[in-house]
Amino acid sequence: MLKSRYMAKTKKSKLPEMFRYLMWSYKFSKVNPKEDAERVVVNTINYGQWEHWQWLARYYGREKLKKIITNLAASEFRPSALWLASLLLGIKKMRYASRSDKIKAARNL
């Protein structure tokens, strides 16, 4: 009984309130850190503070966070933010696709 109650709590995933201003262009109550991981990571890396970055590392784990970042185009990130994330996570190589390549690929799906 206790296990199922714990599992029910962990299934519903909600972003902490401190992320509200980072997700300014989204309906905050609808943002799910599991389903919207890429958007949460991009906005946090680009505009977040240290406490936001720490939450990312705890929530996703270092390896998953690294995988999310490396699967995105480098153009998604501000250069200085990407440099810091690469330094902290040991990312050696990023995908350097232009934003127009990403849009074209999405249209062909």
Summary of the structure (lengths in Angstrom):
residues: 109
radius of gyration: 15.4
end to end distance: 43.9
largest distance: 51.3
contacts: 258
relative contact order: 0.10
helix: 69%
strand: 2%
